[in-house]
Amino acid sequence: ANIKSRVTACAPTPCNSSESSNAVYVNRPPTISGRSPADGTASTNGSPSFSAVCSDPERDSCLLQFEVYRASDSQLVGSGQTGWLGSGSSGSWSPPALPAGEWYLWTVQAVDNRGGISGWAADWAYRVGRLPAVSIVSPADGAVLPTATPVLSASASDADGDELAVAFEVASDGSF
């Protein structure tokens, strides 16, 4: 928003005035919304795309700056930024591949093209998990069964210690 100001000075008598005026620009910082992935997301995707929406009160262009830290030791593992975005637009950035088995904290700030800065948003957690191991225990591969409704058993484990659910599917034609 533009603001103009004027000052007038008078000598006591008679009032011979002189004026000076100027215009200034009020630049409020941009805001951040619509962050993704959500806080606490756990995924096996070690190359996530972090995104947010940048909005500027004066409708200035803005960019988003991202940082990702390893949660265990607060070590910065990646940082980057988007190009210039229109106010109200979403932007995203992907860090270098994040090793599995770790929690990470990610944050973002917005900067407008007139130098307004939002400040860093609260840290959000993102976990890169490892895939669980699963194997069929019985019946053995190639077994000849006396029934079309066998009892199935499996073994599953998770290196991250996550609780697992095991689901079975059976097809007589191998169509899955």
KEKE-3310 file (N, C-alpha, C; in steps of 0.2 Angstrom, whole numbers, plus 5000, padded with zeros to 4 digits):
npx = (5004:5003:5008:5006:5015:5015:5023:5022:5030:5029:5034:5033:5025:5022:5014:5024:5025:5033:5034:5036:5035:5033:5032:5029:5030:5021:5025:5019:5023:5023:5012:5011:5002:4993:5002:5011:5019:5008:5010:5019:5019:5022:5032:5038:5044:5058:5061:5053:5041:5040:5028:5020:5008:5010:5005:5003:4999:4999:4998:5010:5023:5030:5042:5046:5056:5064:5069:5077:5079:5088:5080:5086:5098:5098:5104:5106:5100:5096:5092:5082:5074:5059:5055:5050:5033:5016:5005:4996:4999:5004:5020:5033:5047:5060:5070:5087:5089:5082:5089:5082:5073:5074:5068:5063:5064:5055:5054:5047:5048:5042:5046:5044:5044:5048:5055:5049:5047:5041:5046:5051:5041:5033:5042:5038:5036:5043:5044:5055:5052:5056:5053:5042:5047:5040:5034:5027:5023:5016:5005:5019:5028:5022:5016:5005:4988:4975:4963:4953:4953:4964:4973:4981:4997:5009:5024:5029:5039:5046:5058:5058:5051:5037:5019:5012:5000:4993:4988:4978:4977:4968:4969:4963:4967:4978:4977:4981)
npy = (4994:5011:5026:5043:5057:5074:5089:5104:5120:5135:5152:5163:5176:5185:5170:5161:5148:5132:5117:5099:5083:5066:5049:5033:5015:5002:4987:4972:4956:4941:4926:4909:4894:4879:4868:4853:4837:4832:4836:4824:4814:4797:4788:4777:4784:4791:4802:4814:4827:4843:4855:4871:4885:4901:4917:4934:4949:4961:4956:4954:4945:4930:4919:4902:4896:4881:4870:4855:4845:4832:4824:4817:4823:4836:4840:4849:4843:4846:4860:4872:4882:4888:4895:4912:4915:4918:4927:4917:4906:4888:4881:4869:4859:4847:4837:4831:4813:4805:4795:4780:4775:4785:4800:4816:4834:4847:4863:4879:4895:4911:4923:4939:4949:4962:4961:4957:4946:4930:4923:4908:4894:4883:4868:4853:4836:4822:4805:4793:4778:4760:4747:4734:4716:4702:4685:4670:4657:4645:4637:4628:4634:4627:4616:4602:4602:4595:4602:4616:4626:4631:4632:4647:4654:4667:4676:4691:4706:4721:4733:4745:4744:4746:4743:4730:4724:4710:4704:4693:4686:4676:4668:4658:4658:4665:4679:4692)
npz = (5000:4996:5004:5007:5013:5020:5025:5033:5035:5045:5047:5061:5058:5044:5038:5029:5020:5018:5009:5010:5003:5002:4997:5003:5004:5011:5016:5020:5027:5018:5019:5024:5020:5018:5019:5014:5014:5027:5045:5054:5045:5039:5028:5014:5005:5000:4993:4995:4990:4996:5000:4999:5001:4996:5001:4998:5006:4999:4986:4980:4971:4977:4984:4990:5003:5008:5022:5028:5041:5050:5063:5074:5077:5073:5062:5047:5032:5019:5008:4999:4987:4979:4962:4958:4963:4959:4970:4982:4976:4974:4979:4977:4983:4982:4992:4993:4991:5005:5018:5023:5038:5047:5056:5050:5051:5044:5037:5032:5024:5018:5006:4999:4984:4987:4998:5010:5023:5029:5041:5048:5047:5059:5064:5055:5056:5047:5041:5035:5032:5032:5021:5026:5029:5022:5022:5015:5026:5026:5015:5008:4994:4979:4985:4986:4989:4999:4999:4993:5001:5010:5026:5029:5033:5038:5039:5046:5048:5054:5052:5057:5068:5067:5070:5062:5050:5042:5027:5017:5001:4989:4974:4961:4948:4947:4946:4952)
capx = (5000:5006:5006:5010:5015:5017:5025:5022:5033:5028:5037:5027:5021:5017:5016:5027:5026:5037:5031:5040:5031:5036:5028:5032:5027:5020:5025:5017:5026:5019:5010:5011:4997:4992:5008:5011:5014:5005:5015:5019:5018:5027:5031:5044:5047:5064:5062:5047:5040:5037:5025:5016:5005:5013:5000:5005:4994:4999:4998:5017:5026:5034:5045:5046:5062:5063:5075:5075:5084:5088:5077:5090:5104:5096:5109:5103:5102:5094:5088:5081:5068:5055:5056:5045:5026:5011:5002:4991:5001:5008:5026:5036:5054:5062:5077:5091:5086:5083:5089:5076:5074:5075:5063:5066:5060:5055:5051:5047:5047:5040:5049:5041:5049:5050:5059:5045:5049:5036:5048:5051:5035:5034:5044:5034:5040:5042:5048:5056:5052:5059:5048:5042:5048:5035:5035:5022:5026:5013:5008:5025:5027:5022:5013:4999:4984:4969:4957:4954:4952:4969:4975:4987:5001:5014:5028:5031:5043:5047:5065:5057:5047:5030:5014:5010:4994:4995:4981:4979:4973:4969:4966:4964:4970:4984:4976:4983)
capy = (5000:5017:5031:5049:5062:5081:5093:5111:5124:5142:5156:5166:5181:5181:5163:5159:5141:5128:5110:5093:5077:5059:5043:5026:5009:4998:4980:4967:4950:4935:4921:4902:4889:4873:4864:4846:4832:4834:4834:4817:4809:4792:4785:4774:4788:4795:4808:4817:4834:4847:4860:4876:4890:4908:4922:4941:4954:4966:4953:4954:4939:4927:4912:4898:4893:4875:4867:4849:4843:4826:4825:4814:4828:4843:4842:4851:4838:4849:4866:4874:4886:4888:4901:4917:4912:4923:4927:4912:4900:4883:4879:4863:4857:4840:4837:4825:4807:4805:4788:4776:4773:4792:4805:4822:4840:4852:4870:4884:4902:4914:4930:4943:4952:4968:4960:4955:4939:4928:4920:4901:4890:4878:4862:4847:4829:4817:4800:4789:4771:4755:4742:4728:4710:4697:4679:4665:4651:4639:4631:4629:4635:4621:4611:4599:4602:4591:4606:4622:4631:4629:4637:4651:4658:4671:4679:4698:4710:4728:4735:4752:4743:4748:4738:4727:4720:4706:4703:4687:4686:4670:4667:4651:4659:4670:4686:4698)
capz = (5000:4996:5009:5006:5019:5018:5031:5031:5041:5044:5051:5065:5055:5041:5037:5023:5021:5013:5010:5008:5003:5000:4996:5005:5002:5016:5014:5025:5025:5015:5024:5022:5021:5013:5019:5013:5018:5034:5051:5056:5039:5038:5021:5012:5000:5003:4989:4995:4988:5001:4996:5003:4997:4998:4999:5000:5007:4993:4980:4977:4970:4982:4984:4996:5005:5012:5025:5031:5046:5053:5069:5079:5079:5070:5056:5040:5027:5013:5008:4993:4986:4973:4959:4960:4962:4960:4977:4982:4972:4978:4976:4980:4982:4984:4995:4991:4994:5013:5020:5027:5045:5051:5056:5048:5052:5038:5038:5026:5025:5012:5004:4994:4979:4990:5004:5016:5025:5034:5046:5047:5050:5064:5061:5054:5056:5041:5043:5029:5034:5028:5019:5030:5026:5023:5018:5016:5029:5024:5013:5004:4986:4975:4988:4983:4994:4998:4999:4990:5007:5015:5031:5027:5038:5035:5044:5044:5052:5052:5055:5061:5074:5067:5070:5055:5048:5036:5023:5013:4995:4986:4967:4958:4941:4948:4943:4955)
cpx = (5004:5003:5010:5009:5017:5018:5025:5025:5031:5032:5032:5023:5025:5019:5018:5029:5031:5034:5037:5035:5035:5030:5032:5027:5026:5020:5024:5020:5021:5017:5010:5005:4998:4999:5007:5018:5013:5011:5014:5019:5024:5026:5038:5047:5052:5066:5055:5047:5037:5034:5021:5013:5008:5007:5003:5000:4993:4999:5005:5019:5030:5037:5045:5053:5061:5070:5072:5081:5083:5086:5082:5096:5103:5101:5105:5105:5100:5091:5088:5075:5065:5058:5050:5038:5022:5008:4996:4993:5005:5015:5029:5044:5055:5069:5081:5088:5088:5083:5084:5078:5075:5069:5067:5061:5060:5051:5051:5046:5045:5044:5046:5046:5050:5053:5055:5046:5044:5039:5047:5044:5037:5037:5039:5038:5038:5047:5049:5057:5055:5053:5048:5044:5042:5036:5029:5026:5023:5006:5014:5024:5027:5019:5007:4994:4978:4963:4959:4953:4958:4970:4982:4991:5007:5018:5030:5035:5045:5053:5064:5053:5039:5025:5012:5003:4995:4988:4983:4975:4974:4965:4967:4967:4976:4983:4977:4990)
cpy = (5006:5022:5037:5053:5068:5084:5100:5115:5131:5146:5160:5171:5184:5174:5162:5152:5137:5121:5105:5087:5071:5054:5037:5021:5004:4991:4975:4960:4945:4930:4914:4898:4883:4869:4856:4843:4834:4832:4827:4812:4804:4789:4782:4778:4792:4801:4812:4824:4838:4853:4865:4881:4897:4913:4929:4946:4959:4963:4953:4946:4936:4921:4909:4895:4887:4873:4860:4847:4836:4827:4823:4819:4835:4845:4844:4846:4841:4856:4868:4879:4885:4894:4906:4914:4918:4922:4922:4906:4895:4882:4873:4863:4850:4840:4831:4819:4807:4797:4786:4775:4779:4796:4812:4828:4844:4858:4874:4891:4905:4921:4933:4947:4959:4967:4958:4948:4936:4925:4912:4898:4885:4871:4856:4841:4825:4811:4795:4782:4766:4750:4736:4721:4705:4691:4674:4659:4645:4641:4633:4630:4628:4615:4608:4598:4598:4595:4613:4628:4630:4634:4641:4654:4661:4674:4687:4702:4717:4731:4742:4751:4745:4742:4736:4724:4716:4704:4697:4688:4679:4670:4661:4652:4664:4677:4692:4699)
cpz = (5000:5001:5007:5012:5016:5025:5029:5037:5039:5049:5055:5061:5049:5040:5030:5024:5016:5014:5007:5008:5001:5000:4999:5004:5008:5014:5019:5023:5022:5021:5020:5024:5017:5013:5017:5012:5025:5039:5053:5051:5039:5031:5019:5007:5002:4998:4989:4992:4993:4998:5001:4998:5000:4996:5002:5001:5002:4986:4976:4976:4976:4980:4990:4997:5010:5016:5028:5035:5048:5060:5075:5081:5076:5065:5050:5035:5020:5013:5001:4992:4979:4969:4961:4958:4963:4967:4977:4978:4976:4975:4980:4979:4985:4986:4992:4994:5002:5014:5024:5034:5050:5051:5054:5050:5046:5040:5032:5028:5018:5011:4999:4990:4982:4997:5010:5017:5030:5041:5045:5051:5055:5060:5060:5053:5049:5042:5036:5033:5029:5027:5024:5026:5027:5019:5020:5020:5027:5020:5009:4997:4983:4978:4985:4989:4993:4998:4996:4995:5012:5021:5029:5033:5035:5041:5042:5050:5050:5056:5059:5067:5074:5067:5063:5055:5042:5033:5018:5007:4992:4979:4964:4951:4942:4945:4947:4955)
residu = (ALA:ASN:ILE:LYS:SER:ARG:VAL:THR:ALA:CYS:ALA:PRO:THR:PRO:CYS:ASN:SER:SER:GLU:SER:SER:ASN:ALA:VAL:TYR:VAL:ASN:ARG:PRO:PRO:THR:ILE:SER:GLY:ARG:SER:PRO:ALA:ASP:GLY:THR:ALA:SER:THR:ASN:GLY:SER:PRO:SER:PHE:SER:ALA:VAL:CYS:SER:ASP:PRO:GLU:ARG:ASP:SER:CYS:LEU:LEU:GLN:PHE:GLU:VAL:TYR:ARG:ALA:SER:ASP:SER:GLN:LEU:VAL:GLY:SER:GLY:GLN:THR:GLY:TRP:LEU:GLY:SER:GLY:SER:SER:GLY:SER:TRP:SER:PRO:PRO:ALA:LEU:PRO:ALA:GLY:GLU:TRP:TYR:LEU:TRP:THR:VAL:GLN:ALA:VAL:ASP:ASN:ARG:GLY:GLY:ILE:SER:GLY:TRP:ALA:ALA:ASP:TRP:ALA:TYR:ARG:VAL:GLY:ARG:LEU:PRO:ALA:VAL:SER:ILE:VAL:SER:PRO:ALA:ASP:GLY:ALA:VAL:LEU:PRO:THR:ALA:THR:PRO:VAL:LEU:SER:ALA:SER:ALA:SER:ASP:ALA:ASP:GLY:ASP:GLU:LEU:ALA:VAL:ALA:PHE:GLU:VAL:ALA:SER:ASP:GLY:SER:PHE)
# end
